[in-house]
Amino acid sequence: MTPGRYQSFESVAGDYDLTRVIPDATLTEIARVLAREAHLEAGGLFLDGGVGTGRFAAPLALAHPAQVIGTDISPAMMARIPRKTAPGRLALAQADLQRLPFANGAFDGALLVHILHLIELWPLVLTEIRRVLIPRSGVLLLGIEMGGRSALVDFYYELARTRALLPPSLGAAGIPQVLAHLRHTAQVETLETPRLAWRRVVPTARTLAALSRRTYSQMWSISDAAHQELLAETQSFARRTFRRPEAVEVLKSRFVLHTVRWP
């Protein structure tokens, strides 16, 4: 099958980590859970598909003896990874998840986080992941960050939605659609991970700056004129709601992992 369209964070790579912050202790715990579920040992292989800036692959490579391989379509995103991990512990490959350059049955485990909504033919990605996992013992882990979104981002999106400015997702509409698709052929379980919760304090000025720079993928198709109008109204909302330029929001998040095992 010919690969479909694919959205990339190439143009906003420099801002990505600033708006998607997970504490180091939480990332370490995520790495522990990934290694446990994939039964990673020395000599094993783990794939982070859509590795981005290495938020999950780098802690896993630092903490565990298996070889971690990260793929992404964006060179600019992957260029930010070397500063996060030791040389040789994490290998990188620029690749399309719809056509992975790996042999059948190569990996003990694979991770996908916030990527399938960016890929038009997302079921093809799942087929490729299944192909490169070790038959029966290999595991796919689907991760999603829940909560943690600013009231300012929600306000911007709600304005855009009421004005019919937000297009439908290019790829999967959400994790429920993906899980429903997988349950036709695989055993899917949601892990109990109470330790994968955190909160962070975010200045409203930082959020407004991220909105201004269009850091979020849903904003990319909005015209410049419409974006400037939405941004001005969001800035006005921020002044009314938070009063002070130095105001902050306390955002609560949690990370949820689903395991997928094919018979």
C-alpha positions in Angstrom: 0.0 0.0 0.0 1.3 3.5 -0.9 2.0 5.5 2.3 -0.4 8.4 3.0 0.1 12.0 4.1 2.1 12.7 7.3 2.3 15.8 9.4 5.7 16.7 10.9 6.8 19.0 13.7 10.0 19.9 11.7 9.1 23.7 11.7 8.5 23.9 15.5 11.2 21.5 16.8 12.8 24.2 18.9 9.6 24.8 20.9 8.4 21.2 21.2 9.9 20.4 24.6 8.9 23.7 26.1 5.2 22.9 25.8 5.3 19.2 26.5 7.1 18.9 29.8 7.2 15.7 31.9 9.3 15.6 35.1 12.5 13.6 35.0 11.3 11.3 37.8 8.1 10.5 35.8 10.1 9.9 32.6 12.3 7.5 34.6 9.2 5.6 35.9 7.8 5.5 32.3 11.1 3.9 31.2 10.9 1.3 33.9 7.4 0.3 32.9 8.4 0.1 29.2 11.3 -2.1 30.0 9.2 -4.3 32.3 6.4 -4.8 29.7 8.8 -5.5 26.9 10.9 -7.8 29.1 14.0 -5.9 27.9 17.4 -7.5 28.5 20.9 -6.9 27.2 20.9 -7.7 23.5 17.2 -6.8 23.1 15.8 -4.2 20.8 13.2 -1.5 21.5 11.6 0.8 18.9 10.4 4.3 19.7 8.3 5.1 16.6 7.9 8.9 16.2 10.8 9.4 18.6 10.6 13.2 18.3 13.0 14.9 20.7 13.6 11.7 22.6 11.4 12.4 25.6 10.9 8.7 26.2 13.7 7.0 24.3 16.5 8.9 26.0 15.6 7.9 29.6 15.0 4.3 28.4 18.4 4.1 26.7 20.1 5.6 29.8 18.5 3.2 32.3 18.4 -0.2 30.5 20.9 -2.3 28.7 18.8 -3.1 25.5 19.5 -1.2 22.3 16.9 1.5 21.7 16.2 2.7 18.2 14.2 5.8 17.5 12.7 6.8 14.2 11.1 10.0 13.1 10.3 11.8 9.8 11.8 15.1 11.2 15.6 15.6 11.3 15.1 18.8 13.3 13.3 17.0 16.1 15.9 14.2 16.3 18.7 16.7 16.2 17.7 17.6 19.8 18.2 14.1 21.1 22.0 13.7 21.5 22.2 16.1 24.4 19.8 13.9 26.4 21.5 10.5 26.3 24.9 8.8 26.3 26.6 8.1 22.9 25.7 4.7 21.5 22.8 4.0 23.8 20.2 5.3 21.4 20.3 4.8 17.6 18.3 7.1 15.3 16.9 6.6 11.8 14.9 9.0 9.7 12.0 6.9 8.5 8.3 6.9 7.8 6.4 4.7 10.2 4.2 3.5 7.3 7.3 1.9 5.7 9.8 0.9 8.4 13.3 -0.1 7.3 13.6 -3.0 9.7 13.4 -6.8 9.3 10.4 -8.8 10.4 10.4 -9.8 14.0 13.3 -7.6 15.1 12.0 -5.9 18.2 11.0 -6.9 21.7 8.8 -3.9 22.1 7.7 -0.6 20.5 6.3 2.6 21.7 3.9 5.1 20.0 2.9 8.3 21.7 0.8 11.1 20.1 1.7 10.2 16.6 -1.2 8.3 14.9 -3.4 11.5 14.7 -0.7 12.9 12.4 -0.7 10.1 9.9 -3.4 9.6 7.3 -3.1 5.9 6.9 -2.6 5.2 10.6 -3.7 1.5 10.4 -0.8 0.9 8.1 1.5 2.1 10.9 0.0 -0.5 13.2 0.5 -3.2 10.5 4.2 -2.2 10.2 4.7 -2.2 14.0 3.2 -5.7 14.2 5.5 -6.8 11.4 8.7 -5.7 13.1 7.8 -7.1 16.6 8.8 -10.6 17.6 5.8 -12.8 16.9 3.6 -13.5 20.0 6.1 -12.1 22.6 6.6 -8.6 21.2 4.5 -5.8 22.7 3.3 -2.5 21.4 2.8 0.2 24.0 0.5 3.1 23.2 1.1 6.1 25.4 -1.0 9.2 25.9 -0.7 12.3 28.1 -4.0 13.1 29.7 -5.0 16.5 31.0 -2.4 19.3 31.5 -3.8 21.6 28.9 -4.0 25.3 29.6 -7.3 27.2 29.8 -5.8 29.6 27.2 -5.2 26.8 24.7 -8.7 25.5 25.4 -10.1 29.0 24.8 -8.2 29.4 21.5 -9.4 26.0 20.2 -13.0 26.6 21.3 -13.1 29.9 19.4 -11.5 28.2 16.3 -14.1 25.3 16.6 -17.1 27.6 16.8 -15.8 29.4 13.6 -15.3 26.1 11.8 -11.5 26.8 11.6 -10.3 23.4 13.0 -10.1 20.7 10.3 -10.7 17.1 11.2 -7.6 15.2 12.3 -5.5 14.0 9.4 -5.1 10.6 11.1 -6.7 8.8 14.0 -9.5 10.8 15.7 -8.3 9.7 19.1 -7.0 6.8 21.2 -10.4 5.2 21.5 -10.6 4.8 17.8 -7.2 3.2 17.7 -7.9 0.8 20.6 -11.2 -0.2 19.0 -9.4 -1.0 15.7 -6.7 -3.0 17.5 -9.2 -5.1 19.6 -10.3 -6.9 16.3 -6.9 -8.6 16.1 -5.0 -8.1 19.4 -5.2 -8.3 23.1 -5.4 -4.8 24.5 -4.9 -3.9 28.2 -4.7 -0.5 30.0 -1.9 -0.5 32.6 -2.5 0.7 36.2 0.1 3.4 36.5 -0.7 5.7 39.5 2.8 6.9 39.7 2.7 8.4 36.2 1.0 11.6 37.3 2.4 15.1 37.8 1.6 18.7 38.0 3.5 21.7 36.7 3.4 25.5 37.1 3.3 27.3 33.7 3.4 31.1 33.2 0.5 32.3 31.1 3.0 34.4 29.1 4.8 31.2 28.0 1.5 29.6 26.9 0.6 32.7 24.9 4.0 32.7 23.3 3.6 29.1 22.3 0.2 29.9 20.8 1.6 32.8 18.9 4.3 30.5 17.4 1.7 27.9 16.4 3.4 25.1 18.4 0.4 22.8 18.3 -0.4 20.8 15.2 -4.1 21.6 15.1 -3.2 25.3 14.5 -1.2 24.8 11.3 -4.0 24.9 8.8 -5.5 28.1 10.2 -4.9 31.1 8.0 -2.6 33.8 9.2 -5.4 36.4 9.4 -7.7 34.0 11.4 -4.8 33.0 13.7 -4.0 36.6 14.5 -7.7 37.3 15.3 -7.9 34.2 17.5 -4.7 35.1 19.3 -5.8 38.6 20.0 -9.1 37.4 21.6 -7.1 34.8 23.6 -4.8 37.5 24.9 -7.8 39.6 25.9 -9.3 36.5 27.7 -6.0 36.0 29.5 -6.0 39.7 30.7 -9.6 39.4 32.0 -9.1 36.0 33.6 -5.6 36.2 35.1 -5.3 40.0 35.7 -1.5 40.0 36.0 1.1 39.4 33.2 3.2 37.3 35.6 0.2 34.9 36.4 0.7 31.2 36.2 -1.5 28.1 35.8 -1.2 24.9 37.7 -1.7 22.0 35.2 -2.3 18.4 36.3 -1.4 15.6 33.9 -1.1 11.9 33.9 0.5 9.4 31.4 -1.6 6.4 30.4 -0.1 3.3 28.7 -2.0 0.6 26.8 -0.3 -2.7 26.0 -1.1 -4.4 22.7 -0.1 -8.1 22.1 -1.0 -9.9 18.9 -1.5 -13.7 19.1 
